[in-house]
Amino acid sequence: MAETQVLRGSCHCGQLGLEFSTAREITGISPRACDCSFCQMHGAAYVSDPAGRLSVFENEAGALRFYRQGSKRAQFLLCANCGVLVAVVMEEAGRLYGAANAACIDGRQAFAAPVPVSPQLLGPDEKVSRWQQAWVADVLVVKADASVN
């Protein structure tokens, strides 16, 4: 059994931090480059592991901003200060699923080459099903005021 690795990262200014834990070999993880206009404008490519863990930390009160677009199912987590997109989450049946933007992870060069994905071609229910299979379940979002979502 592979040892769990904890990968850390942040937005550009450091007001948002993240930790992505996985037992998968990093060089075998291909970030998924979403082809929607929002993700393309942010240069986002996502990594996740359904058996892993993902935590996003607001290090400065008020730094965490949320944005929804398209089908409004996914919620993007962005830094209010530097504007960097750090992760995407979706709530379904009381669970928070999510994926980290690989560009925000220290040592991101070790990931395999990104692969294009096109969730905009899927219906809302198909997106939810796909994300439940591919994303980390039970994501932790910790705000600077110590509240947990």
Phi and psi in degrees as GROMACS dihedral restraints (atoms count N, CA, C in turn):
[ dihedral_restraints ]
;  ai    aj    ak    al  type     phi  dphi    fc
    3     4     5     6     1   -72.7    20    10
    4     5     6     7     1   149.1    20    10
    6     7     8     9     1   -79.3    20    10
    7     8     9    10     1   140.7    20    10
    9    10    11    12     1   -72.0    20    10
   10    11    12    13     1   132.5    20    10
   12    13    14    15     1  -108.4    20    10
   13    14    15    16     1   138.7    20    10
   15    16    17    18     1  -107.4    20    10
   16    17    18    19     1   113.6    20    10
   18    19    20    21     1   -99.6    20    10
   19    20    21    22     1   131.9    20    10
   21    22    23    24     1  -113.5    20    10
   22    23    24    25     1   159.4    20    10
   24    25    26    27     1  -170.1    20    10
   25    26    27    28     1  -173.4    20    10
   27    28    29    30     1  -165.0    20    10
   28    29    30    31     1   174.1    20    10
   30    31    32    33     1   -74.6    20    10
   31    32    33    34     1  -179.9    20    10
   33    34    35    36     1   -62.8    20    10
   34    35    36    37     1   -41.9    20    10
   36    37    38    39     1   -89.6    20    10
   37    38    39    40     1   -10.2    20    10
   39    40    41    42     1    86.9    20    10
   40    41    42    43     1     3.7    20    10
   42    43    44    45     1   -74.4    20    10
   43    44    45    46     1   -18.8    20    10
   45    46    47    48     1  -120.2    20    10
   46    47    48    49     1   135.3    20    10
   48    49    50    51     1  -121.9    20    10
   49    50    51    52     1   162.2    20    10
   51    52    53    54     1  -147.1    20    10
   52    53    54    55     1   155.3    20    10
   54    55    56    57     1  -133.2    20    10
   55    56    57    58     1   127.9    20    10
   57    58    59    60     1  -121.6    20    10
   58    59    60    61     1   118.9    20    10
   60    61    62    63     1  -108.7    20    10
   61    62    63    64     1   134.6    20    10
   63    64    65    66     1  -153.0    20    10
   64    65    66    67     1   149.7    20    10
   66    67    68    69     1   -95.9    20    10
   67    68    69    70     1    -4.4    20    10
   69    70    71    72     1   -73.5    20    10
   70    71    72    73     1   150.4    20    10
   72    73    74    75     1   -68.7    20    10
   73    74    75    76     1   125.6    20    10
   75    76    77    78     1   -59.4    20    10
   76    77    78    79     1   -40.0    20    10
   78    79    80    81     1   -68.0    20    10
   79    80    81    82     1   -13.1    20    10
   81    82    83    84     1   -97.1    20    10
   82    83    84    85     1    -0.2    20    10
   84    85    86    87     1   -94.2    20    10
   85    86    87    88     1   118.9    20    10
   87    88    89    90     1   -99.0    20    10
   88    89    90    91     1   113.0    20    10
   90    91    92    93     1   -57.7    20    10
   91    92    93    94     1   142.8    20    10
   93    94    95    96     1   -94.3    20    10
   94    95    96    97     1   114.4    20    10
   96    97    98    99     1   -91.9    20    10
   97    98    99   100     1   100.9    20    10
   99   100   101   102     1   -66.0    20    10
  100   101   102   103     1   138.6    20    10
  102   103   104   105     1   -95.8    20    10
  103   104   105   106     1    11.1    20    10
  105   106   107   108     1   -71.9    20    10
  106   107   108   109     1   157.0    20    10
  108   109   110   111     1   -62.6    20    10
  109   110   111   112     1   -35.6    20    10
  111   112   113   114     1   -64.4    20    10
  112   113   114   115     1   -51.1    20    10
  114   115   116   117     1   -65.5    20    10
  115   116   117   118     1   -38.7    20    10
  117   118   119   120     1   -63.1    20    10
  118   119   120   121     1   -40.7    20    10
  120   121   122   123     1   -65.1    20    10
  121   122   123   124     1   -24.5    20    10
  123   124   125   126     1   -97.2    20    10
  124   125   126   127     1    -4.6    20    10
  126   127   128   129     1    63.9    20    10
  127   128   129   130     1    31.1    20    10
  129   130   131   132     1   -82.4    20    10
  130   131   132   133     1   139.4    20    10
  132   133   134   135     1  -141.2    20    10
  133   134   135   136     1   128.0    20    10
  135   136   137   138     1  -102.9    20    10
  136   137   138   139     1   144.4    20    10
  138   139   140   141     1  -122.0    20    10
  139   140   141   142     1   145.4    20    10
  141   142   143   144     1  -160.9    20    10
  142   143   144   145     1   170.0    20    10
  144   145   146   147     1  -153.7    20    10
  145   146   147   148     1   114.0    20    10
  147   148   149   150     1   -55.1    20    10
  148   149   150   151     1   -25.6    20    10
  150   151   152   153     1   -95.1    20    10
  151   152   153   154     1     2.0    20    10
  153   154   155   156     1   -95.7    20    10
  154   155   156   157     1  -164.5    20    10
  156   157   158   159     1  -135.5    20    10
  157   158   159   160     1   149.6    20    10
  159   160   161   162     1  -140.3    20    10
  160   161   162   163     1   128.4    20    10
  162   163   164   165     1  -129.3    20    10
  163   164   165   166     1   138.0    20    10
  165   166   167   168     1  -120.1    20    10
  166   167   168   169     1   130.5    20    10
  168   169   170   171     1  -118.0    20    10
  169   170   171   172     1   129.2    20    10
  171   172   173   174     1   -89.8    20    10
  172   173   174   175     1   109.0    20    10
  174   175   176   177     1   -85.1    20    10
  175   176   177   178     1   -16.5    20    10
  177   178   179   180     1  -131.8    20    10
  178   179   180   181     1   126.0    20    10
  180   181   182   183     1   -54.2    20    10
  181   182   183   184     1   133.9    20    10
  183   184   185   186     1    84.9    20    10
  184   185   186   187     1     0.5    20    10
  186   187   188   189     1   -77.6    20    10
  187   188   189   190     1   -24.7    20    10
  189   190   191   192     1   -86.4    20    10
  190   191   192   193     1   123.2    20    10
  192   193   194   195     1  -120.6    20    10
  193   194   195   196     1   152.0    20    10
  195   196   197   198     1  -120.9    20    10
  196   197   198   199     1   146.6    20    10
  198   199   200   201     1  -145.5    20    10
  199   200   201   202     1   135.5    20    10
  201   202   203   204     1  -121.2    20    10
  202   203   204   205     1   144.7    20    10
  204   205   206   207     1  -151.0    20    10
  205   206   207   208     1   179.1    20    10
  207   208   209   210     1    59.3    20    10
  208   209   210   211     1  -124.1    20    10
  210   211   212   213     1   -74.7    20    10
  211   212   213   214     1    -6.1    20    10
  213   214   215   216     1    68.3    20    10
  214   215   216   217     1    10.7    20    10
  216   217   218   219     1   -80.0    20    10
  217   218   219   220     1   -38.7    20    10
  219   220   221   222     1   -91.2    20    10
  220   221   222   223     1   145.3    20    10
  222   223   224   225     1  -121.0    20    10
  223   224   225   226     1   122.8    20    10
  225   226   227   228     1   -90.6    20    10
  226   227   228   229     1   138.3    20    10
  228   229   230   231     1  -105.1    20    10
  229   230   231   232     1   118.7    20    10
  231   232   233   234     1  -127.7    20    10
  232   233   234   235     1   156.1    20    10
  234   235   236   237     1   -84.3    20    10
  235   236   237   238     1   128.9    20    10
  237   238   239   240     1   -70.0    20    10
  238   239   240   241     1   -21.2    20    10
  240   241   242   243     1   -88.9    20    10
  241   242   243   244     1   -56.1    20    10
  243   244   245   246     1  -100.5    20    10
  244   245   246   247     1   -11.5    20    10
  246   247   248   249     1    83.2    20    10
  247   248   249   250     1     3.9    20    10
  249   250   251   252     1   -73.7    20    10
  250   251   252   253     1   136.6    20    10
  252   253   254   255     1   -85.1    20    10
  253   254   255   256     1   114.3    20    10
  255   256   257   258     1   -98.9    20    10
  256   257   258   259     1   -28.0    20    10
  258   259   260   261     1  -163.5    20    10
  259   260   261   262     1   170.1    20    10
  261   262   263   264     1  -132.5    20    10
  262   263   264   265     1   140.2    20    10
  264   265   266   267     1  -134.1    20    10
  265   266   267   268     1   162.8    20    10
  267   268   269   270     1  -148.3    20    10
  268   269   270   271     1   133.0    20    10
  270   271   272   273     1   -98.8    20    10
  271   272   273   274     1   131.1    20    10
  273   274   275   276     1  -149.2    20    10
  274   275   276   277     1   125.9    20    10
  276   277   278   279     1    52.3    20    10
  277   278   279   280     1    42.8    20    10
  279   280   281   282     1    77.6    20    10
  280   281   282   283     1     5.2    20    10
  282   283   284   285     1  -115.3    20    10
  283   284   285   286     1   146.4    20    10
  285   286   287   288     1  -105.6    20    10
  286   287   288   289     1   112.7    20    10
  288   289   290   291     1   -97.7    20    10
  289   290   291   292     1   151.6    20    10
  291   292   293   294     1  -166.6    20    10
  292   293   294   295     1   171.7    20    10
  294   295   296   297     1  -143.8    20    10
  295   296   297   298     1   146.6    20    10
  297   298   299   300     1   -94.7    20    10
  298   299   300   301     1   146.1    20    10
  300   301   302   303     1   -74.8    20    10
  301   302   303   304     1   115.1    20    10
  303   304   305   306     1   -57.2    20    10
  304   305   306   307     1   -28.6    20    10
  306   307   308   309     1   -64.7    20    10
  307   308   309   310     1   -17.2    20    10
  309   310   311   312     1   -94.9    20    10
  310   311   312   313     1    -2.5    20    10
  312   313   314   315     1   -95.0    20    10
  313   314   315   316     1   129.8    20    10
  315   316   317   318     1   -61.0    20    10
  316   317   318   319     1   136.2    20    10
  318   319   320   321     1    78.4    20    10
  319   320   321   322     1    19.6    20    10
  321   322   323   324     1   -56.8    20    10
  322   323   324   325     1   -20.0    20    10
  324   325   326   327     1   -64.5    20    10
  325   326   327   328     1   -18.9    20    10
  327   328   329   330     1   -77.1    20    10
  328   329   330   331     1   -19.4    20    10
  330   331   332   333     1   -64.2    20    10
  331   332   333   334     1   155.4    20    10
  333   334   335   336     1   -68.2    20    10
  334   335   336   337     1   171.9    20    10
  336   337   338   339     1   -61.9    20    10
  337   338   339   340     1   142.6    20    10
  339   340   341   342     1   -63.7    20    10
  340   341   342   343     1   150.4    20    10
  342   343   344   345     1  -118.8    20    10
  343   344   345   346     1   139.4    20    10
  345   346   347   348     1   -73.8    20    10
  346   347   348   349     1   142.1    20    10
  348   349   350   351     1  -131.9    20    10
  349   350   351   352     1   156.2    20    10
  351   352   353   354     1  -135.2    20    10
  352   353   354   355     1    71.3    20    10
  354   355   356   357     1   -64.1    20    10
  355   356   357   358     1   -20.3    20    10
  357   358   359   360     1   -66.3    20    10
  358   359   360   361     1   -14.5    20    10
  360   361   362   363     1   -83.9    20    10
  361   362   363   364     1    -9.0    20    10
  363   364   365   366     1   -96.4    20    10
  364   365   366   367     1   150.0    20    10
  366   367   368   369     1   -73.6    20    10
  367   368   369   370     1   165.1    20    10
  369   370   371   372     1   -53.6    20    10
  370   371   372   373     1   -44.1    20    10
  372   373   374   375     1   -69.0    20    10
  373   374   375   376     1   -35.7    20    10
  375   376   377   378     1   -65.4    20    10
  376   377   378   379     1   -39.0    20    10
  378   379   380   381     1   -60.9    20    10
  379   380   381   382     1   -49.5    20    10
  381   382   383   384     1   -57.9    20    10
  382   383   384   385     1   -46.0    20    10
  384   385   386   387     1   -61.0    20    10
  385   386   387   388     1   -45.2    20    10
  387   388   389   390     1   -62.0    20    10
  388   389   390   391     1   -46.4    20    10
  390   391   392   393     1   -66.8    20    10
  391   392   393   394     1   -36.9    20    10
  393   394   395   396     1   -63.1    20    10
  394   395   396   397     1   -31.3    20    10
  396   397   398   399     1   -79.7    20    10
  397   398   399   400     1   -34.1    20    10
  399   400   401   402     1  -101.2    20    10
  400   401   402   403     1   -29.1    20    10
  402   403   404   405     1   -88.5    20    10
  403   404   405   406     1   163.5    20    10
  405   406   407   408     1   -67.2    20    10
  406   407   408   409     1   135.1    20    10
  408   409   410   411     1   -94.5    20    10
  409   410   411   412     1   152.3    20    10
  411   412   413   414     1    61.2    20    10
  412   413   414   415     1    51.8    20    10
  414   415   416   417     1   -67.2    20    10
  415   416   417   418     1   144.6    20    10
  417   418   419   420     1  -109.9    20    10
  418   419   420   421     1   125.5    20    10
  420   421   422   423     1  -118.1    20    10
  421   422   423   424     1   116.5    20    10
  423   424   425   426     1  -111.6    20    10
  424   425   426   427     1   118.0    20    10
  426   427   428   429     1   -85.6    20    10
  427   428   429   430     1   157.0    20    10
  429   430   431   432     1   -60.4    20    10
  430   431   432   433     1   -27.0    20    10
  432   433   434   435     1   -82.3    20    10
  433   434   435   436     1    11.4    20    10
  435   436   437   438     1    77.4    20    10
  436   437   438   439     1     5.0    20    10
  438   439   440   441     1   -78.3    20    10
  439   440   441   442     1   146.7    20    10
  441   442   443   444     1  -115.4    20    10
  442   443   444   445     1   132.8    20    10
